[in-house]
């Protein structure tokens, strides 16, 4: 955020407005005996150029010597237009109080309404909320919502769902009497359809599946939704890479009843893990079971267009026994940035960005698979991530790549024991052909 100090003229005008002759007059009510009169024990002030150099020096410590990263796994490095930083810092969106007081929060409420509209368009569903904390809590809230809607105590969770999302789901339901049954994956990286069929029954509240999943494989949402609906369960689609929604058919149009996920890709920098942005949308018949805030459009007593929180009372979020959810806030600033990002790029811009992700990832997958000792682990369709399997242990390969200034991917063995020496590689629009070729050359050197 830009900062401009007060000029001497500004100070004179402000003192005149409050009737003070000098800055000392502002503090005349403070006894001389307790005033702090010596200079603060701080370094001397720096010029703008000196300050920028200092900050750059401090910031360089965060790089750890790695300047080229192919990490993904729920945190994606995308281009963010400068206008996102500028507009999101404007005063129209700074509320003196929470959106529960619409007369002083119209800027915030309008942006949230726009955010909800965009999420509905992307997911193909009727209703979206103001946002959730992040993708993992969004997945957990979707499970609880399915439990309330169906009054059933069993959820089926794809093992290809982000490991941290699965852990948060287990934490949420631990003492609620809800059973989570995990279903594995097949050679294509998609959920094992045969295993899913065996565990589906009339006790199932929902089938929870991520697409693209943690391996970067695009799931067949229509088939999964049909399977869930066959036992009158709900279909929950989780989207950790929100940009994929700009390229693939909306999950709601493929039968998903609830779509939730992580919106970090929309204008939020990776920033070492947050703050991030959870989103959720559902069919209109489940509106009263939707967690969090919902903003609606209305008119004031003079007939002017306005916005207000609606359909969920404040007490819903603070009375534990009666609450639909214990979430009592939303990621308003992150939702603002996401809204500006999406409306800046527009439909065609988002699609182009997503298309570049898909094309560059496909090129990288073919390039790496051509290296002796490397092959693609799964055969399913991909978006911007894919899994490679190596003949050498990934920790050793990873260390060698990092020594050469490359973070090559995310090792899977800790979360998926028995999967072998495998890693998820992510390629977004920010990676150039030369950078992908550099990864391939360096990996070949490490393996030779």
Rosetta blueprint (number, residue, H / E / L):
1 X L
2 X L
3 X L
4 X L
5 X L
6 X L
7 X L
8 X H
9 X H
10 X H
11 X H
12 X H
13 X H
14 X H
15 X H
16 X H
17 X H
18 X H
19 X L
20 X L
21 X L
22 X L
23 X H
24 X H
25 X H
26 X H
27 X L
28 X L
29 X L
30 X L
31 X L
32 X H
33 X H
34 X H
35 X L
36 X L
37 X L
38 X L
39 X L
40 X L
41 X L
42 X L
43 X L
44 X L
45 X L
46 X L
47 X L
48 X H
49 X H
50 X H
51 X H
52 X H
53 X H
54 X H
55 X H
56 X H
57 X H
58 X H
59 X H
60 X H
61 X H
62 X H
63 X H
64 X L
65 X L
66 X L
67 X L
68 X E
69 X E
70 X L
71 X L
72 X L
73 X L
74 X L
75 X L
76 X L
77 X L
78 X L
79 X L
80 X L
81 X L
82 X H
83 X H
84 X H
85 X H
86 X H
87 X H
88 X H
89 X L
90 X L
91 X H
92 X H
93 X H
94 X L
95 X L
96 X L
97 X L
98 X L
99 X L
100 X L
101 X L
102 X H
103 X H
104 X H
105 X L
106 X H
107 X H
108 X H
109 X H
110 X H
111 X H
112 X H
113 X H
114 X H
115 X H
116 X H
117 X H
118 X H
119 X H
120 X H
121 X H
122 X H
123 X H
124 X L
125 X L
126 X L
127 X E
128 X E
129 X L
130 X L
131 X L
132 X E
133 X L
134 X L
135 X H
136 X H
137 X H
138 X H
139 X H
140 X H
141 X H
142 X H
143 X H
144 X H
145 X H
146 X H
147 X H
148 X H
149 X H
150 X H
151 X L
152 X L
153 X L
154 X E
155 X E
156 X E
157 X E
158 X E
159 X L
160 X L
161 X L
162 X L
163 X H
164 X H
165 X H
166 X H
167 X H
168 X H
169 X H
170 X H
171 X H
172 X H
173 X H
174 X L
175 X L
176 X L
177 X L
178 X L
179 X E
180 X E
181 X E
182 X E
183 X E
184 X L
185 X E
186 X L
187 X L
188 X L
189 X L
190 X L
191 X E
192 X L
193 X H
194 X H
195 X H
196 X H
197 X H
198 X H
199 X H
200 X L
201 X L
202 X L
203 X L
204 X E
205 X E
206 X E
207 X E
208 X E
209 X E
210 X E
211 X L
212 X L
213 X L
214 X L
215 X L
216 X L
217 X E
218 X L
219 X L
220 X L
221 X H
222 X H
223 X H
224 X H
225 X H
226 X H
227 X H
228 X H
229 X H
230 X L
231 X L
232 X L
233 X L
234 X E
235 X E
236 X E
237 X E
238 X E
239 X E
240 X L
241 X L
242 X H
243 X H
244 X H
245 X H
246 X H
247 X L
248 X L
249 X L
250 X L
251 X H
252 X H
253 X H
254 X H
255 X L
256 X L
257 X L
258 X E
259 X E
260 X E
261 X E
262 X E
263 X L
264 X L
265 X L
266 X L
267 X L
268 X L
269 X L
270 X L
271 X L
272 X L
273 X L
274 X L
275 X L
276 X L
277 X L
278 X E
279 X E
280 X E
281 X E
282 X E
283 X L
284 X H
285 X H
286 X H
287 X H
288 X H
289 X H
290 X L
291 X L
292 X L
293 X L
294 X L
295 X E
296 X E
297 X E
298 X E
299 X E
300 X L
301 X L
302 X L
303 X L
304 X L
305 X E
306 X E
307 X E
308 X E
309 X E
310 X L
311 X L
312 X L
313 X L
314 X H
315 X H
316 X H
317 X H
318 X L
319 X L
320 X L
321 X L
322 X L
323 X L
324 X L
325 X L
326 X L
327 X L
328 X L
329 X L
330 X L
331 X L
332 X H
333 X H
334 X H
335 X H
336 X H
337 X H
338 X H
339 X H
340 X H
341 X H
342 X H
343 X H
344 X H
345 X H
346 X H
347 X H
348 X H
349 X H
350 X H
351 X H
352 X H
353 X H
354 X H
355 X H
356 X H
357 X H
358 X H
359 X H
360 X H
361 X H
362 X H
363 X H
364 X H
365 X H
366 X H
367 X H
368 X H
369 X H
370 X L
371 X L
372 X L
373 X L
374 X E
375 X E
376 X E
377 X L
378 X L
379 X L
380 X L
381 X L
382 X E
383 X L
384 X L
385 X E
386 X E
387 X E
388 X E
389 X E
390 X E
391 X L
392 X L
393 X L
394 X H
395 X H
396 X H
397 X H
398 X H
399 X H
400 X H
401 X H
402 X H
403 X H
404 X L
405 X L
406 X E
407 X E
408 X L
409 X L
410 X E
411 X E
412 X L
413 X L
414 X L
415 X L
416 X L
417 X L
418 X L
419 X L
420 X L
421 X L
422 X E
423 X E
424 X E
425 X E
426 X E
427 X L
428 X L
429 X L
430 X L
431 X L
432 X L
433 X H
434 X H
435 X H
436 X H
437 X H
438 X H
439 X H
440 X H
441 X H
442 X H
443 X H
444 X H
445 X H
446 X H
447 X H
448 X L
